Amino acid sequence: MERYTRMGPDVCRECRQIGINCDDFKRCQPVRDNDVRPYGGVRHTADGFDCALPVTIDSHSVCAYDCLFCFSDMLTAHADAWGKPIGETSIATIEGIFSGNSESVQAKQVRKALRYDRRNKQGYPCPVQLGGLCDPCDSIEQQSGWLLKFIDLAIKYNQPVRISTKGAIFLLPEYMNAIMQKPELFWVAFSMTTGSDELSKLVEHKTPPPSTRLKLMEKLSDVGVSTSLRFRPIIPNISDKNKGHEELIKRAGDAGAKAVSYEVMFYPSAIGKEKKWRWEKLDKYTGINLKQLYKSFGPMQACTRPSYTWTEGIMHRVKELAHDNGMVVGVSDPVWKQLTDSGCCCGILPNDPVFGNWEPENATNAMITAKKTGDLIYLKDITPPWAYEKKLSDMVNLGAGPLVVHKVRNAKWSDSLRDTWNRPSSQRGPVNYFQGAWEVHGEDENGDIVYRYKGLERQNIKTTWNI
């Protein structure tokens, strides 16, 4: 591609300079050869139940980092991504959305979800997430230069962007110069499971080391970019080894981070043979039979979460450390979500002049509001306006069969939210999902369940967490 042609053979050396590792020097070859296919990387997040940033953009269909704990590979639609040519999201499609010039149904629905018709008093819409299933700052981006074009678009249309990354690409002058054109429009959330470079090499060996990410965090903070620590996933015996989480959070605060977003690792029930080796390595590096541990918490689910009594110590300690170091917390984990400081689990406060116009109709915001006010929680509190128009089949894999055909033709995201809402003890039902922090109060005039915030009580049970 044009960027690689311009850089010539120095491109691999440049990757090394910012800490990117590659086993065979070939992971980015398809991009260098311009062998990419169209990819629909603009989507409404399927985590919309408790997420305040409803629109996610992925630049490419794959991620070069190959972390052991990668959740994207567990998704049906994404599991075989490396078995296809690399896909790249159209910059022209994104410009059609941001500009309002596209008349497509998707563009209109995305603009509605981004609150283009409900901007805040400073004139900003809802932030868009960049990097959901894949990392927008990995070595694939290193070859393509897609992000440089996207940054220009965001600046052109005054669109706030929250970037989620393990990368260090902004250490390269052209990327830093691009984002410095209007730094206030960008929030970079640096994902880290540990502050130890040595431990990081075990579980995310193709990423720049945490020390490099923290240095970049400070550089970006200094030029006016908002930054945060995305402490996810918290892995037992890795994240807390030698109380390393304390040092990591302190270093993030010193580097200018505004917030810590965090959750404890879940265990997926469907681990294919081709992915089993990853979890065997995680067992080895943690010294824990993770499947056996997570089975001890109760019946295995699609994404099995630990018991709140087991995570209470680490969840409370992270919040204490964040506050001690001048940061707020956003709890993305459904367990102990009541600890969040914001109705946006990214840790973005509602009074932020640029990023605060996030979607209020979500379960995280409903919980924190009910906790403060004692108000009951209704279905309308978690159902955003766009949900009544967005087809369910556009957001999740519905499978196959005659009943699925009916859903594909008729069901909307609002129907899925309502169905889950009225099955409180199902896997994603509010009572089960929050492990008892909500309880059923009654029904409203439409026959939909009304919930009451109860909250989890800390049991102070001794566990194996090193806190």
C-alpha positions as CSV (number, residue, x, y, z in Angstrom):
1,M,0.0,0.0,0.0
2,E,1.0,3.7,-0.3
3,R,2.3,4.0,3.2
4,Y,4.5,0.9,3.0
5,T,5.8,1.9,-0.4
6,R,6.7,5.3,1.1
7,M,8.5,3.7,4.1
8,G,10.2,1.0,2.2
9,P,12.1,-1.8,4.1
10,D,12.3,0.3,7.3
11,V,8.7,-0.6,8.2
12,C,9.6,-3.7,10.3
13,R,12.4,-1.8,12.0
14,E,9.9,1.0,12.9
15,C,7.6,-1.6,14.5
16,R,10.4,-2.7,16.7
17,Q,11.1,0.8,17.7
18,I,7.7,1.1,19.3
19,G,7.8,-2.3,20.9
20,I,5.7,-4.4,18.5
21,N,6.8,-8.0,18.2
22,C,6.1,-10.3,15.3
23,D,7.1,-14.0,14.9
24,D,7.7,-14.3,11.2
25,F,7.5,-10.7,9.8
26,K,4.6,-11.8,7.7
27,R,1.5,-10.9,9.7
28,C,1.0,-7.7,7.8
29,Q,2.0,-9.0,4.4
30,P,-1.6,-9.0,3.0
31,V,-1.9,-5.3,3.9
32,R,1.5,-4.4,2.4
33,D,0.4,-6.2,-0.8
34,N,-2.9,-4.4,-0.8
35,D,-4.7,-7.7,-0.6
36,V,-7.6,-6.4,1.5
37,R,-11.3,-6.9,1.2
38,P,-14.3,-4.6,2.1
39,Y,-15.2,-4.9,5.8
40,G,-18.2,-3.7,7.7
41,G,-16.4,-2.4,10.7
42,V,-19.1,0.1,11.8
43,R,-21.5,-1.4,14.2
44,H,-23.9,-0.9,17.1
45,T,-22.3,-2.7,20.1
46,A,-24.1,-5.8,21.2
47,D,-23.1,-4.8,24.8
48,G,-25.7,-2.1,24.5
49,F,-27.6,-3.3,27.6
50,D,-25.0,-1.7,29.9
51,C,-22.8,0.3,27.6
52,A,-23.0,4.1,27.2
53,L,-21.0,4.3,23.9
54,P,-23.3,2.4,21.4
55,V,-21.3,2.7,18.2
56,T,-18.0,0.9,17.6
57,I,-15.7,1.1,14.6
58,D,-13.0,-1.4,13.9
59,S,-10.5,-0.4,11.2
60,H,-9.7,-4.0,10.2
61,S,-11.2,-7.4,10.5
62,V,-8.3,-8.9,12.4
63,C,-5.9,-7.9,15.2
64,A,-2.1,-8.6,15.0
65,Y,-1.6,-8.9,18.8
66,D,-2.9,-12.4,19.4
67,C,-3.3,-12.1,23.1
68,L,-3.9,-15.3,25.0
69,F,-7.1,-14.0,26.7
70,C,-8.6,-12.5,23.5
71,F,-12.4,-12.5,23.7
72,S,-13.0,-11.6,20.1
73,D,-11.9,-15.0,18.9
74,M,-14.7,-16.5,21.0
75,L,-17.3,-14.7,19.0
76,T,-18.9,-16.9,16.2
77,A,-18.7,-14.2,13.6
78,H,-15.1,-13.4,14.4
79,A,-13.6,-16.7,15.2
80,D,-12.3,-17.5,11.7
81,A,-11.3,-14.0,10.8
82,W,-7.7,-15.0,10.1
83,G,-9.0,-17.6,7.6
84,K,-10.1,-14.9,5.2
85,P,-8.3,-12.0,3.5
86,I,-7.9,-9.0,5.9
87,G,-10.9,-6.7,5.7
88,E,-10.7,-2.9,5.9
89,T,-13.5,-0.6,6.8
90,S,-14.3,2.1,4.2
91,I,-13.2,5.6,5.1
92,A,-15.8,6.9,2.6
93,T,-18.6,5.0,4.5
94,I,-17.5,6.7,7.7
95,E,-17.4,10.1,6.1
96,G,-21.0,9.5,4.9
97,I,-22.1,8.9,8.5
98,F,-20.2,11.8,10.1
99,S,-21.2,14.3,7.3
100,G,-24.8,13.3,7.1
101,N,-24.5,12.9,3.4
102,S,-25.3,9.2,3.3
103,E,-28.9,8.3,3.0
104,S,-28.4,4.6,3.9
105,V,-30.5,3.1,6.7
106,Q,-27.3,2.2,8.6
107,A,-25.9,5.7,8.4
108,K,-29.1,7.2,9.7
109,Q,-29.3,4.7,12.6
110,V,-25.6,5.3,13.5
111,R,-26.1,9.1,13.6
112,K,-29.2,8.6,15.8
113,A,-27.2,6.4,18.2
114,L,-24.4,9.0,18.2
115,R,-26.9,11.6,19.3
116,Y,-26.4,13.9,16.3
117,D,-29.9,15.2,17.0
118,R,-29.2,15.6,20.7
119,R,-25.7,17.3,20.9
120,N,-24.6,18.7,24.3
121,K,-24.4,22.5,24.9
122,Q,-20.8,22.5,23.5
123,G,-22.1,21.0,20.3
124,Y,-20.6,17.6,20.6
125,P,-22.4,14.3,19.8
126,C,-21.9,11.0,21.6
127,P,-18.3,9.7,21.4
128,V,-17.6,6.8,19.0
129,Q,-15.5,3.9,20.1
130,L,-12.6,3.0,17.9
131,G,-11.3,-0.5,18.6
132,G,-13.9,-3.1,19.7
133,L,-12.9,-6.5,18.3
134,C,-9.5,-5.5,17.0
135,D,-6.8,-3.0,17.9
136,P,-6.6,0.1,15.7
137,C,-3.0,0.8,16.6
138,D,-1.4,-2.5,15.9
139,S,1.2,-3.5,13.2
140,I,-1.5,-3.8,10.6
141,E,-2.3,-0.2,11.1
142,Q,1.5,0.3,10.9
143,Q,1.3,-0.8,7.3
144,S,-2.0,0.7,6.2
145,G,-2.2,4.3,7.6
146,W,-6.0,3.9,7.9
147,L,-5.9,5.6,11.3
148,L,-4.3,8.8,9.9
149,K,-7.3,9.2,7.5
150,F,-9.8,8.5,10.3
151,I,-8.2,11.1,12.6
152,D,-8.6,13.7,9.8
153,L,-12.3,12.8,9.4
154,A,-13.0,13.0,13.1
155,I,-11.4,16.5,13.2
156,K,-13.2,17.6,10.1
157,Y,-16.6,16.7,11.5
158,N,-15.8,17.5,15.2
159,Q,-16.6,13.9,16.3
160,P,-15.2,12.8,19.7
161,V,-13.4,9.5,19.6
162,R,-12.4,7.1,22.3
163,I,-9.6,4.8,21.2
164,S,-9.1,1.5,22.9
165,T,-5.6,0.1,22.4
166,K,-2.5,-1.8,23.6
167,G,-0.5,0.0,20.9
168,A,2.1,2.7,20.9
169,I,1.7,4.0,17.4
170,F,1.4,7.6,18.6
171,L,5.1,7.5,19.4
172,L,5.6,7.8,15.6
173,P,5.8,11.5,14.6
174,E,3.1,11.4,11.8
175,Y,0.6,9.9,14.2
176,M,1.4,12.2,17.0
177,N,1.2,15.2,14.7
178,A,-2.1,14.0,13.4
179,I,-3.8,13.8,16.8
180,M,-2.2,17.0,18.0
181,Q,-4.2,19.0,15.4
182,K,-7.2,18.8,17.8
183,P,-6.1,16.7,20.8
184,E,-9.3,17.5,22.8
185,L,-11.3,15.4,20.4
186,F,-9.5,12.2,21.4
187,W,-9.5,9.9,24.4
188,V,-7.0,7.1,24.4
189,A,-7.7,4.2,26.8
190,F,-4.6,2.0,27.2
191,S,-5.5,-1.6,27.8
192,M,-3.2,-3.4,30.3
193,T,-3.5,-6.5,32.4
194,T,-0.3,-5.9,34.3
195,G,2.3,-3.2,34.7
196,S,5.1,-5.8,34.5
197,D,6.9,-6.0,31.1
198,E,8.0,-9.6,32.0
199,L,4.4,-10.8,32.8
200,S,3.0,-9.0,29.8
201,K,5.3,-11.0,27.5
202,L,3.6,-14.1,28.7
203,V,0.0,-13.2,28.0
204,E,0.2,-10.5,25.3
205,H,3.6,-11.1,23.8
206,K,3.1,-9.3,20.5
207,T,2.2,-5.9,22.1
208,P,4.4,-3.1,23.1
209,P,5.4,-3.5,26.8
210,P,3.4,-1.7,29.5
211,S,6.3,0.6,30.3
212,T,6.1,1.9,26.7
213,R,2.3,2.3,26.9
214,L,2.6,4.3,30.1
215,K,5.3,6.6,28.6
216,L,3.0,7.2,25.7
217,M,0.1,7.8,28.0
218,E,2.1,10.6,29.7
219,K,3.1,12.1,26.3
220,L,-0.5,12.2,25.1
221,S,-1.8,13.6,28.4
222,D,0.8,16.4,28.2
223,V,-0.5,17.5,24.8
224,G,-4.1,17.6,25.8
225,V,-5.4,14.1,24.8
226,S,-7.6,12.5,27.5
227,T,-6.2,9.2,28.6
228,S,-7.3,6.4,30.9
229,L,-6.2,2.9,32.1
230,R,-8.3,0.1,30.7
231,F,-7.4,-2.5,33.4
232,R,-9.0,-5.4,31.6
233,P,-9.0,-8.2,32.1
234,I,-7.8,-8.5,35.6
235,I,-6.2,-12.0,35.6
236,P,-5.6,-13.7,38.9
237,N,-1.9,-14.3,39.7
238,I,-0.9,-12.1,36.8
239,S,-2.5,-8.7,37.4
240,D,-2.1,-8.8,41.2
241,K,1.2,-10.7,41.3
242,N,3.5,-9.0,43.9
243,K,0.7,-6.4,44.2
244,G,1.6,-5.2,40.8
245,H,-1.8,-3.6,40.3
246,E,-1.0,-1.0,42.9
247,E,2.1,0.1,41.0
248,L,0.3,0.1,37.7
249,I,-2.5,2.3,38.9
250,K,-0.1,4.7,40.5
251,R,1.9,4.9,37.3
252,A,-1.2,5.6,35.3
253,G,-2.2,8.4,37.7
254,D,1.3,9.9,37.4
255,A,1.0,9.7,33.6
256,G,-2.1,11.8,33.6
257,A,-4.9,9.2,33.3
258,K,-8.3,10.5,34.2
259,A,-10.0,7.2,34.9
260,V,-9.6,3.4,35.4
261,S,-12.0,1.1,33.6
262,Y,-11.8,-2.4,35.0
263,E,-13.2,-5.9,35.2
264,V,-12.1,-9.4,36.2
265,M,-11.5,-12.0,33.5
266,F,-14.4,-14.2,32.5
267,Y,-14.1,-17.8,31.3
268,P,-15.7,-18.7,27.9
269,S,-17.7,-21.9,27.8
270,A,-17.0,-22.6,24.1
271,I,-13.3,-23.0,23.6
272,G,-12.5,-24.6,20.3
273,K,-9.6,-27.0,19.8
274,E,-7.7,-24.4,17.8
275,K,-7.9,-22.0,20.8
276,K,-7.4,-24.5,23.6
277,W,-3.7,-24.0,23.8
278,R,-4.2,-20.4,24.8
279,W,-6.1,-21.3,27.9
280,E,-3.7,-24.1,28.7
281,K,-0.9,-21.5,28.7
282,L,-3.0,-19.2,30.9
283,D,-3.4,-22.1,33.3
284,K,0.4,-22.5,33.3
285,Y,1.2,-18.8,33.8
286,T,-1.4,-18.3,36.5
287,G,-0.7,-21.6,38.3
288,I,-4.5,-22.1,38.4
289,N,-6.8,-24.5,36.7
290,L,-9.0,-21.7,35.5
291,K,-11.9,-23.9,34.2
292,Q,-12.1,-25.7,37.5
293,L,-12.0,-22.5,39.4
294,Y,-14.7,-20.9,37.3
295,K,-16.9,-24.0,37.5
296,S,-16.7,-23.7,41.3
297,F,-18.7,-20.4,41.1
298,G,-21.8,-22.2,39.6
299,P,-23.2,-23.4,36.3
300,M,-21.0,-22.5,33.3
301,Q,-22.4,-19.8,31.0
302,A,-21.4,-18.4,27.7
303,C,-19.2,-16.0,29.6
304,T,-18.8,-17.3,33.1
305,R,-18.1,-14.5,35.6
306,P,-16.6,-15.2,39.1
307,S,-18.7,-14.9,42.2
308,Y,-19.0,-11.4,43.7
309,T,-17.7,-12.8,47.0
310,W,-14.5,-13.9,45.3
311,T,-13.8,-10.6,43.4
312,E,-15.0,-8.2,46.1
313,G,-11.5,-7.6,47.5
314,I,-9.8,-6.8,44.2
315,M,-12.8,-4.8,42.9
316,H,-12.9,-2.6,46.0
317,R,-9.1,-2.2,46.1
318,V,-8.8,-1.0,42.5
319,K,-11.4,1.7,43.2
320,E,-9.5,2.8,46.4
321,L,-6.2,3.0,44.5
322,A,-7.8,4.9,41.6
323,H,-9.2,7.5,44.0
324,D,-6.0,7.7,45.9
325,N,-4.2,8.6,42.7
326,G,-6.7,11.2,41.5
327,M,-8.8,9.1,39.1
328,V,-12.4,8.0,38.8
329,V,-13.5,4.5,38.0
330,G,-15.8,3.0,35.4
331,V,-16.8,-0.6,36.2
332,S,-17.3,-2.6,33.0
333,D,-17.7,-5.8,35.0
334,P,-21.4,-6.6,35.7
335,V,-20.3,-7.9,39.1
336,W,-19.7,-5.0,41.5
337,K,-20.9,-2.5,38.9
338,Q,-22.3,-0.5,41.8
339,L,-18.8,0.7,42.5
340,T,-18.7,2.7,39.3
341,D,-18.3,6.5,39.5
342,S,-20.0,7.1,36.2
343,G,-23.0,5.8,34.2
344,C,-20.4,5.2,31.4
345,C,-18.4,2.2,32.3
346,C,-15.4,3.7,30.4
347,G,-15.1,6.1,33.3
348,I,-16.2,9.2,31.4
349,L,-18.1,11.6,33.6
350,P,-21.3,13.1,32.3
351,N,-20.0,16.7,32.8
352,D,-17.1,16.2,30.5
353,P,-17.5,19.0,27.9
354,V,-16.3,16.9,25.0
355,F,-17.0,13.3,25.9
356,G,-19.9,13.6,28.4
357,N,-22.7,13.3,25.8
358,W,-22.8,9.5,26.1
359,E,-26.0,7.5,25.9
360,P,-27.9,7.7,29.3
361,E,-30.3,4.8,28.5
362,N,-28.1,1.9,29.7
363,A,-28.1,-0.4,32.8
364,T,-24.9,1.0,34.2
365,N,-26.4,4.5,34.4
366,A,-29.7,3.2,35.6
367,M,-27.9,1.4,38.5
368,I,-25.8,4.3,39.6
369,T,-28.9,6.6,39.4
370,A,-31.0,4.2,41.5
371,K,-28.2,3.8,44.0
372,K,-28.1,7.6,44.5
373,T,-31.8,8.4,44.4
374,G,-33.6,5.2,45.4
375,D,-35.7,5.4,42.2
376,L,-37.1,2.3,40.7
377,I,-35.6,1.0,37.4
378,Y,-37.9,0.7,34.4
379,L,-37.4,-0.8,30.9
380,K,-37.4,2.6,29.4
381,D,-34.3,3.5,31.5
382,I,-32.2,1.0,29.5
383,T,-33.8,1.3,26.0
384,P,-32.3,4.0,23.8
385,P,-34.4,5.6,21.0
386,W,-32.4,3.9,18.2
387,A,-33.2,0.4,19.6
388,Y,-36.7,0.5,18.3
389,E,-35.4,0.8,14.7
390,K,-32.2,-1.4,14.7
391,K,-32.7,-5.0,13.5
392,L,-31.6,-7.5,16.0
393,S,-30.0,-9.6,13.2
394,D,-27.6,-6.6,12.5
395,M,-26.2,-6.9,16.0
396,V,-26.0,-10.5,17.0
397,N,-25.7,-13.9,15.3
398,L,-29.2,-15.4,15.5
399,G,-28.3,-18.9,14.2
400,A,-30.6,-20.7,11.8
401,G,-34.1,-22.2,11.6
402,P,-37.7,-21.1,11.0
403,L,-38.0,-19.2,14.2
404,V,-34.8,-17.4,13.4
405,V,-36.2,-16.4,10.0
406,H,-39.1,-14.7,11.8
407,K,-36.7,-12.9,14.1
408,V,-34.6,-11.7,11.2
409,R,-37.6,-10.3,9.5
410,N,-39.2,-8.6,12.5
411,A,-37.2,-8.4,15.7
412,K,-35.5,-5.2,16.8
413,W,-32.9,-4.6,19.4
414,S,-35.6,-3.2,21.7
415,D,-37.4,-6.6,21.5
416,S,-34.2,-8.3,22.7
417,L,-33.7,-5.9,25.5
418,R,-37.3,-6.4,26.6
419,D,-37.1,-10.2,26.4
420,T,-34.0,-10.2,28.6
421,W,-35.4,-7.7,30.9
422,N,-38.4,-9.8,31.7
423,R,-36.4,-13.0,32.3
424,P,-34.6,-11.8,35.4
425,S,-32.8,-15.1,36.2
426,S,-31.7,-15.9,32.6
427,Q,-28.0,-15.6,31.8
428,R,-28.3,-12.0,30.8
429,G,-31.3,-11.2,33.0
430,P,-30.7,-8.3,35.4
431,V,-30.9,-10.4,38.6
432,N,-28.5,-13.0,37.4
433,Y,-26.3,-10.7,35.4
434,F,-25.7,-8.4,38.4
435,Q,-25.6,-11.4,40.8
436,G,-28.4,-10.0,43.0
437,A,-27.6,-6.3,43.0
438,W,-31.0,-5.7,41.5
439,E,-34.2,-7.4,42.7
440,V,-37.7,-7.6,41.2
441,H,-40.1,-5.0,42.6
442,G,-43.2,-5.6,40.5
443,E,-44.6,-4.8,37.1
444,D,-45.5,-1.6,35.2
445,E,-48.7,-0.9,33.3
446,N,-47.2,-2.7,30.2
447,G,-46.5,-5.9,32.1
448,D,-42.8,-5.3,32.1
449,I,-40.8,-6.0,35.3
450,V,-39.8,-3.1,37.5
451,Y,-36.5,-3.5,39.4
452,R,-35.2,-2.1,42.6
453,Y,-31.5,-1.5,43.4
454,K,-30.5,-3.6,46.3
455,G,-26.7,-3.6,46.0
456,L,-24.2,-6.3,46.9
457,E,-22.9,-6.4,50.5
458,R,-19.2,-7.0,51.0
459,Q,-18.6,-10.2,52.9
460,N,-14.9,-9.7,53.6
461,I,-14.1,-13.3,52.7
462,K,-10.4,-14.1,52.4
463,T,-9.4,-15.2,48.9
464,T,-6.2,-15.8,47.0
465,W,-6.0,-12.3,45.5
466,N,-2.8,-10.6,46.5
467,I,-4.3,-7.4,47.9
